[in-house]
Structures are given as structure tokens and as C-alpha cells.
Amino acid sequence: MTPAILLLEDGSIFKGNSVGAAVTKIGELCFNTGMTGYQELFTDPSYYGQMLVMTSNHIGNYGVHELEQESSSPKIFGMICREFSDKSSRPSANEELSSFFIRNNIPAIEGIDTRYLVQYIRKNGSMNALISSDVDNLDALKKQLNESPKMKGLELASKVSTSESYDLGDPNAKYKIAVYDFGVKQNILNCFVERDCFLKVFNAKTPFEEIEKWNPDGLFLSNGPGDPEPMNYAIENVKKAMAKDLPIFGICLGHQLLALSVGAKTYKLHNGHRGINHPVKNLMNGKSEITSQNHGFGVDDESLKPLSNVEITHLNLNDNTIEGIRIKNKRAFSVQYHPESSPGPHDSRYLFDDFIKILK
């Protein structure tokens, strides 16, 4: 096996074996605590620019299947795991995971003590990291890593957004929903189509005036990667949509953009929320739900206090961070977590139904 290293920006070095492409890549180190659904995670555009640590002990054992993609290709910049399997146990798999990584030029490393690594990230916070098979040029790799930009301040949504608008669903469906694609997951779109919606998916930087010409019944603000604060183009478009009183639903990055558009602030989380078992309380009905999450930024609760037109609807029961809001004088609401839950439990899919009720 080819030796590889995981190099952290604080100088820490982890040695393992390469199970992906023999390239050097840099990204923000993060971890996901989910035990299933690795392919959905690898192809989630919200992971663009990140090195993903998998806490499940075995990765690759069920291969890759074309129906389990959240986008057309893997969006992670690298994968770190404890044990890697290059033999798929599933006859229906289209490809082994190693060839999937190699074909898409994604580095991956196995043989890492991921339990220790996750504890290290939890203690020291998010940081950039590098995966490389070029183990003999450590000084050059350190220099390259030190010169790489931090995630805070990076606008990445436009890098994963569709280049051209496209339609999805039945044109004769009951509802028309315009989708701002900041890195939308396929299963979010599927959840709308299943509810008798016809979608038009627009590039992240599309002027709201162009969307308005399509005359949608509602507007969806998608998930996506990077820092929301530099996305002035999106914040202004959300403001225009609210001025027209268009029904709005936001998920993850879309939630942060809705909050920014009404004067709230966002901040970088210490190590982010990524997994499929995060408990969230719905403050509107008192019920709790187990949620799927993937975000490194959050809405600042202190910045919401002066805003009389914003109501907090959901709270994270692990750390009391904001998980949902609604705009009182508008038909607009959003959640920080992922109700499409792919992977994850389906406790939160009622939110899609709530949006349909607003459209009715």
C-alpha cells in the first residue's frame, strides 16, 4: 500500500495509507458522526472545500451506487478513516469506493486513529489540513498548507451552483417553486417533487428579478458550503423576495442567509455540527426530533434579540444553538438542519409539508 500523511495546520502529523487519488489537497478538517450513508456525505455540495473524517469504523464496505448521489460528483476535498474496504459486499454496487475516489481525483487516507483525531478537533477546533502521498517533501507540504485560506470569509456557494437553470418535476404540478442553488442536495429537490411541485433551479447569483419573471408560488434557499457573510448578492436577493412577500423556505446555508437578510449575524462554530443524531426541540409544539446536520456556521442568538420580527422556532438540545427561525410579518421560515435527512431519520420532513401549507 502507498504511504500517505494527514498534516494539520498546527503541525500535527498522522501517518496512514492512501486509498484514493495520489494527489495533494488542502481543506478544512471536519468530522461526521453518522454511521451510515457515506456516499451521500461525499457527494453533498455543503462539504465542498473540506476534509471529512469518518467516525464509522469501516468505510467502503458497500461500494458506490449511482442512485445514492446527492450531486453529480464527490464534493469533499479528502476523506480520512480508520479501516477502508475495497471489496463491496453489495452486488448492486456500480463501483468500488477507491476507484470512485481515484476517478474523481479525491485523496483518501486510512489507518488513522479517528477516535483520537475527532477528540483532537473537538478540543482544538476546526483547522485546515492536507492529505498527500508525497511523504518525502514535508517542508514543502507545510509551506503549502500554511499559505492556504481559512474557511471563514470564503464564498464557496457559487463554485458548486448550477451553471444554467434547469427544471425538475411535472410542469403541470400544483405548485411552482424557484430554487436558489447554493449547493442543493438532490434529495431536497426530490422531497419537493414528491409533494406535487414543479421546480426551476437557478444559479446562486441569479438576480431576483429574473426569478420573479418565472412567477413562482414560493422560493427555496438551499444548503451549501462556505461562509454566508460574504454572500452579499444572495442576501440582497432574499431581501427583494421578502419585500414582495413571496413564501420562503431555507435550509442550512439558506437559513443563515434568511437571518442575515433581516439584520442578524452569523459566526463560525468551534467544530461544527455534522451527523445524523442531533436532538432539536421544536419550540412551536414542544416536540423534539432527531436530525441530520452538516454546518460549520450558525446564527448568532444575541443578534436576534433586538429583532422583534424574528421568532426562534427550533433549538439544538446539545448546545442551545439556533436551529430554526420564522419572520413574523412575512411568509418566511428556515431551519439550520437537514429535514430531507439523507442520510438520517425522517423526523423533520414535516417542514416540507409546512411550506406546502403556506403555498396553499
C-alpha positions in Angstrom: 0.0 0.0 0.0 1.1 3.5 -0.7 2.1 5.5 2.4 0.2 8.8 2.9 0.1 11.5 5.6 -2.5 13.8 7.1 -0.9 17.1 8.0 -2.8 19.6 10.3 -2.1 23.3 10.2 -0.8 23.2 13.8 1.9 20.8 12.7 0.4 17.6 13.8 1.1 14.6 11.5 -0.9 11.4 11.2 0.5 8.5 9.1 -1.6 6.1 7.1 -2.1 4.6 3.7 -3.5 6.1 0.5 -6.8 4.6 -0.7 -7.7 7.3 -3.1 -6.1 9.5 -5.8 -2.3 10.1 -5.4 -2.7 13.9 -5.2 -2.2 16.6 -2.6 -5.2 18.6 -1.5 -6.0 21.0 1.3 -9.3 21.7 3.1 -10.9 22.4 6.4 -10.8 19.3 8.7 -14.2 18.3 10.0 -15.9 15.1 11.2 -19.3 13.4 10.8 -20.6 11.1 13.5 -23.1 9.3 11.3 -22.7 5.5 11.0 -24.3 5.2 7.6 -24.6 7.0 4.3 -21.0 7.7 3.3 -21.8 8.2 -0.4 -24.5 10.8 0.3 -22.0 12.7 2.5 -19.2 12.6 0.0 -21.4 14.0 -2.8 -23.1 16.6 -0.6 -22.1 20.1 -2.0 -22.0 21.5 1.5 -18.8 19.6 2.1 -17.0 21.4 -0.8 -13.6 22.6 0.5 -13.5 20.2 3.4 -11.5 17.1 4.6 -14.0 14.7 6.1 -13.2 12.4 9.0 -15.5 9.4 9.2 -16.2 8.1 12.7 -17.8 4.9 11.4 -15.0 2.3 11.7 -15.5 0.7 8.3 -15.8 2.8 5.1 -16.2 1.4 1.6 -17.8 -1.9 2.5 -20.9 -1.4 0.4 -19.3 0.3 -2.5 -20.9 3.1 -4.6 -24.3 3.2 -6.2 -25.5 5.7 -8.7 -28.8 6.2 -7.0 -27.2 7.4 -3.8 -25.6 10.5 -5.1 -26.6 14.0 -3.7 -24.8 15.6 -6.7 -23.1 14.6 -9.9 -19.7 14.0 -8.2 -17.9 13.9 -4.8 -17.5 17.4 -3.3 -15.2 16.6 -0.4 -11.6 17.6 -0.8 -10.4 14.5 1.0 -11.5 11.5 3.2 -10.0 10.2 6.4 -11.0 6.8 8.0 -9.8 4.1 10.3 -10.4 1.0 8.2 -11.1 1.0 4.4 -12.7 -1.8 2.4 -12.1 -2.1 -1.3 -14.4 -5.0 -1.6 -18.1 -4.2 -1.9 -20.5 -6.6 -0.1 -23.4 -5.3 -2.2 -24.0 -7.0 -5.6 -25.9 -3.9 -6.9 -22.9 -1.6 -6.3 -21.8 0.2 -9.5 -18.2 0.8 -8.4 -15.7 0.2 -5.6 -15.2 3.3 -3.4 -11.4 3.5 -4.1 -12.0 3.7 -7.9 -14.7 6.3 -7.3 -12.1 8.5 -5.4 -9.4 7.9 -8.0 -11.6 8.6 -10.9 -12.7 11.9 -9.3 -9.2 12.9 -8.2 -10.1 12.8 -4.5 -7.3 11.8 -2.0 -8.2 9.5 0.9 -6.3 8.0 3.8 -6.9 5.0 6.0 -5.2 3.7 9.1 -5.8 6.8 11.1 -6.9 6.7 14.8 -10.1 8.6 14.0 -11.4 8.4 17.6 -8.3 10.3 18.8 -8.5 12.7 15.8 -12.1 13.6 16.5 -11.3 14.3 20.2 -8.4 16.5 19.0 -10.7 18.5 16.7 -13.3 18.9 19.4 -10.6 20.2 21.8 -8.7 22.5 19.3 -11.5 23.4 16.9 -11.7 23.4 13.1 -8.5 23.9 11.2 -7.1 23.3 7.7 -5.4 20.0 6.9 -3.7 18.4 4.0 -3.7 14.8 2.6 -0.7 13.7 0.5 1.2 10.7 -0.7 4.2 12.9 -1.2 5.5 11.9 2.2 9.2 12.8 1.5 8.6 16.6 0.9 7.2 17.5 4.3 8.7 21.0 4.4 7.1 21.9 1.0 3.8 20.5 2.2 3.9 22.5 5.4 4.5 25.7 3.4 1.7 24.9 1.0 -0.7 24.3 4.0 0.3 27.5 5.8 -0.5 29.5 2.7 -4.0 28.1 2.2 -7.0 30.3 3.1 -9.3 29.7 6.1 -12.9 28.8 5.7 -14.1 31.9 7.5 -14.6 34.6 4.8 -14.7 32.1 1.9 -17.6 32.4 -0.5 -17.9 28.9 -2.0 -21.6 28.6 -2.9 -21.1 30.0 -6.4 -18.4 27.3 -7.1 -20.9 24.4 -6.7 -24.1 26.1 -8.0 -25.6 25.0 -11.4 -24.1 27.0 -14.3 -27.5 27.1 -16.1 -31.0 26.9 -14.7 -33.0 23.7 -15.2 -36.4 22.2 -14.5 -37.4 19.3 -12.3 -40.8 17.6 -11.8 -44.1 17.7 -13.7 -44.8 21.1 -15.4 -48.5 20.5 -14.6 -47.8 20.1 -10.9 -49.9 22.1 -8.4 -47.1 24.3 -7.2 -44.2 26.2 -8.8 -41.1 26.6 -6.6 -38.0 28.6 -7.6 -34.8 27.1 -6.1 -31.7 29.2 -5.4 -28.9 26.6 -5.8 -26.2 27.4 -3.3 -25.2 23.7 -3.4 -28.5 22.0 -3.2 -28.8 18.3 -2.4 -30.7 16.0 -4.8 -32.9 14.6 -2.1 -34.1 18.1 -1.1 -35.4 18.6 -4.6 -36.9 15.1 -4.5 -38.9 16.0 -1.4 -40.5 18.9 -3.2 -41.3 16.9 -6.4 -42.9 14.2 -4.2 -45.3 16.9 -2.9 -46.6 17.9 -6.3 -44.1 20.7 -7.0 -42.6 21.8 -10.3 -39.1 23.2 -9.7 -36.9 25.6 -11.6 -33.3 25.6 -10.2 -31.4 28.8 -10.6 -27.8 29.7 -10.3 -26.8 31.2 -7.0 -26.2 34.7 -8.4 -29.3 34.9 -10.5 -31.0 38.4 -9.9 -34.3 38.1 -8.1 -36.0 40.0 -11.0 -35.3 37.1 -13.3 -36.8 34.6 -10.8 -39.8 36.9 -10.4 -40.5 36.7 -14.2 -41.0 32.9 -13.8 -43.8 33.8 -11.4 -43.2 31.1 -8.7 -45.5 30.3 -5.9 -42.6 30.1 -3.5 -38.8 30.4 -3.1 -36.4 27.9 -1.7 -33.0 28.8 -0.3 -30.7 25.8 -0.4 -27.9 24.4 1.6 -24.3 25.0 0.5 -20.7 25.4 1.5 -18.6 28.3 2.9 -19.2 31.4 4.9 -22.6 33.1 4.4 -21.5 36.6 5.3 -19.5 37.4 2.1 -22.6 36.4 0.0 -24.0 39.9 -0.4 -25.5 39.0 -3.8 -27.7 36.4 -2.1 -28.6 38.5 0.9 -29.9 41.3 -1.3 -31.9 38.9 -3.4 -33.6 37.4 -0.3 -34.4 41.0 0.8 -36.1 41.6 -2.5 -38.1 38.4 -2.3 -39.3 39.3 1.2 -40.3 42.7 0.1 -42.6 41.0 -2.4 -44.0 38.8 0.4 -43.0 35.6 -1.6 -43.2 32.5 0.6 -39.6 31.5 1.5 -38.2 28.3 3.0 -34.5 28.0 3.8 -32.3 25.1 4.8 -28.8 25.3 6.4 -26.9 28.0 4.4 -30.4 29.2 3.2 -31.3 29.6 6.9 -28.2 31.7 7.6 -28.9 33.9 4.6 -32.5 34.5 5.7 -31.2 35.5 9.1 -28.6 37.9 7.6 -31.2 39.4 5.3 -33.2 40.7 8.4 -30.2 42.1 10.2 -28.9 39.1 12.3 -25.3 37.9 12.3 -23.6 34.6 11.8 -20.5 33.1 13.4 -18.0 30.2 12.9 -18.7 27.2 15.2 -15.9 25.7 17.2 -16.0 22.4 15.3 -19.4 22.4 13.6 -22.4 20.0 13.7 -22.2 17.0 11.4 -24.1 13.8 12.0 -27.5 12.1 11.9 -28.5 12.1 15.6 -28.6 15.7 16.7 -31.5 16.4 19.0 -33.6 19.5 18.2 -36.6 20.9 20.0 -39.5 22.5 18.1 -40.5 25.4 20.3 -43.8 25.8 18.4 -45.2 22.5 19.6 -42.8 21.4 22.3 -41.8 18.2 20.4 -38.3 17.0 19.9 -36.8 15.5 16.8 -33.6 13.6 15.9 -32.0 15.5 13.0 -29.4 15.2 10.3 -26.9 18.1 10.3 -24.0 19.5 8.4 -22.9 23.0 9.1 -19.8 24.9 10.3 -21.5 28.3 10.8 -24.5 29.3 12.9 -26.9 32.2 13.5 -25.8 34.4 16.5 -28.6 34.3 19.1 -27.5 37.6 20.6 -28.0 39.4 17.3 -31.6 38.1 17.1 -32.7 39.6 20.4 -33.2 43.2 19.1 -35.1 41.9 16.1 -38.8 42.0 17.0 -39.9 40.5 13.7 -37.9 37.3 14.2 -39.1 34.3 16.2 -36.8 31.4 17.2 -38.7 28.2 16.3 -36.1 25.4 17.0 -33.2 25.0 19.4 -30.3 22.4 19.4 -30.6 20.4 22.7 -26.9 19.7 22.8 -25.7 23.3 23.0 -28.8 25.6 22.6 -27.7 27.0 19.3 -30.3 28.3 16.9 -31.8 25.7 14.7 -34.8 27.5 13.2 -36.5 30.9 12.8 -39.5 32.4 11.2 -40.1 36.0 10.1 -43.3 37.2 11.9 -44.6 39.7 9.4 -43.6 37.6 6.3 -44.3 34.1 5.0 -40.7 33.0 5.5 -39.1 30.4 7.8 -35.9 28.4 7.8 -34.0 25.6 9.7 -30.3 25.0 10.2 -30.5 21.3 10.0 -31.4 19.0 7.1 -35.1 17.8 7.1 -34.6 15.8 3.9 -32.4 13.6 6.1 -30.2 11.8 3.6 -28.8 10.0 5.4 -30.6 10.2 8.7 -34.1 9.8 10.4 -37.2 11.3 8.8 -38.5 13.1 11.9 -38.2 16.5 10.3 -39.7 16.0 6.9 -42.9 17.7 8.1 -41.2 21.0 7.3 -41.7 20.4 3.6 -45.4 19.9 4.3 -45.4 23.1 6.3 -44.1 25.0 3.3 -46.7 23.5 1.1 -49.4 24.6 3.5 -48.1 28.2 3.2 -48.3 27.9 -0.6 -51.9 26.7 -0.3 
